[in-house]
Amino acid sequence: MASPIFEVDNLRAHYLTRFGQRIQAVDGVSFSLEPGEILGIAGESGSGKTTLVSACMGLYIPPLHLSGGDVRIDGKSIIGMDVETNRRDILGKQISMIPQGALNSLNPTRKVKDLASDMIRSHDDMADKKEIYSRLRGRFQKLGMPGEEVLNAYPVQLPAGMKQRVVIGISTLLDPRVVIADEPTSALDVSTQKAVIRLLFELMDQGIIGSMLFITHELPLLRHVSNNIAVMYAGEFVEVGKTEQVIFDPRQPYTKALMGSMLSAEAGQRGRKPIAIEGAPPNLAHPMHGCRFAERCPTMRPACEGNQQVLRVVEHRQVRCQYAE
């Protein structure tokens, strides 16, 4: 078995409000990525996914703070690294991100070639201008984009699908070991979603990307993307397993509810109406006791509210529920 490229060990991150209130947004998350692996992380809004992204990249910008744990890339910890070292040695080169709301992440007043050049110059200020443009043309053509035409365009001149490809192209210019794709297909139509996913696969096949985290709130989508899935709720992983297991045979009540709330053509769900998950996620500013999903769980038992749940092995996957079978 290959050594992991990326390791997250008991990572905990919190926000501090201006009144000194502590909100534990990520609480004890652990996982690893092997070369060529795609881990999908799914959960509804407010589950902690985007905070996890920032924490995994070492971006602790107040009010976000590290509570504990470790993040390692090729065995080297990035925790405690100063901002400039992290920017120069890690971000873009070792770990890169395709941002949420990528269609709005490009400066509309600058040409694509200038935006892409900034990525290279931020890590190599001695790079020659002609050499940079030649490199950009080659990379964009390799990704199926007409190099000169796209590079000389302003973002507002490009259709949504091409704009998304540009964002992915810029994010992967330095051949990062790990890419964190934070809901890269949101706000896209189905055909454009497929094109974006196909592009990400091509980047991995070509060795441009080493491994990937794919963040989404659309759990069924991950059947076509990831090798493994981690379902996140209220700052914790509640089920972790192979993609086929989690999609077709979920064992944790929240995972079942999340699948049931989605419109999906997956096996066994055709003709079924989606069922909303009643209630709302817990307030993470309050101390957590017992199962965090208990108040919304249709199979909740009295012991659930008082017994803290831990991840345990159930049918070859990890499940955070003492009653899961």
QUIURTA-V390799 format. One line per field, one symbol per residue. psi: psi as a letter, one per 30 degrees, with the letter a starting at -180 (. if undefined). A space follows every 10 residues. Layout:
BEGIN
psi = ???
END
This chain:
BEGIN
psi = klkkekkkjh kkklkklfgg kkjjfkjhkk llklkgkjkk jlllkgfgee eeeeefggii jkgklkelal kkjhfkkgkf kleeeeeefe keeeklkjlk hefgfkjfgk leeeeeeeee fffiffkkee eeeeeeeeee efggkjdeee eglkeffkle eeeeeeeeee fgegikekkj jjhfgkgkle eeeeeeeeee eeeeefgeke lkkjklfief efegelelkk kkkhflkfkk akeeeeefhk fkeeeeeeef fkkkglkfgk gkkkkkjlal lljffkkkka kfgeffkfgk lefeffjkkl klkjhglkki kffk.
END
